[in-house]
Amino acid sequence: MIGQYDVIVGGISAIGREELARVLGGRRFVTPADVAAELTIESTAATQRLARWARDGWLRRVRRGLYIG
C-alpha cells in the first residue's frame, strides 16, 4: 500500500533515473554518443534509450541525435 507521503515517479524506474542523472551530469544537451560513453553501451542502445526517455517526457528531442534535458 502506498503511504500518504510516498512519491511515485511515473514512466521511469529508479535505475533509469540514476542513468539519466549520470548522462545529464550538468549538461543541457545530450547526444547518443554521450549516453553510449557514460553508460558504456552500444550506440544503437543509446539511441533507443534517448528515444524512450523523450517519449516518456524526461527529455525533449531537439533534432535528430540531439536532446535537451
ZAPALUM-646555 format. One record per residue (C-alpha): x, y, z; residue in three letters. Coordinates in steps of 0.02 Angstrom, whole numbers, plus 50000, padded with zeros to 5 digits. Last residue first. Layout:
XYZALA/...
//
This chain:
508715088248974GLY/508845093048791ILE/509085080148655TYR/510125079648497LEU/510315064848378GLY/508955070048256ARG/508275086748314ARG/507795094948478VAL/507105079148559ARG/506455083048733ARG/506965073348887LEU/506035065249032TRP/504355065348942GLY/504105046548921ASP/504375047648733ARG/505965057748763ALA/506645044848886TRP/506195030948764ARG/507045039848618ALA/508595042848723LEU/508675024448772ARG/508435018948592GLN/509865030048534THR/510975023448673ALA/510545005448628ALA/511045008748447THR/512635017548504SER/513205002548605GLU/513275003748795ILE/514595010048915THR/513335020549014LEU/514295036949002GLU/515065033748831ALA/513475027248749ALA/512435041148825VAL/513615054848767ASP/513735046948593ALA/511825046248583PRO/511825065048609THR/511485076048760VAL/511095094448785PHE/510965104048949ARG/512405095549033ARG/512565095649223GLY/512825076849234GLY/511495073349102LEU/512085055449074VAL/512315051549258ARG/510615058949301ALA/509805048849161LEU/510625032949223GLU/510025035849401GLU/508265039849341ARG/508265023949235GLY/508855013649384ILE/507455020749490ALA/506235016549351SER/505475028849229ILE/503705032049170GLY/502905037949329GLY/503795043949484VAL/502755038949633ILE/503175047949793VAL/502665040649959ASP/502005053650082TYR/500225047150109GLN/500765029050107GLY/500615017449960ILE/500005000050000MET/
//
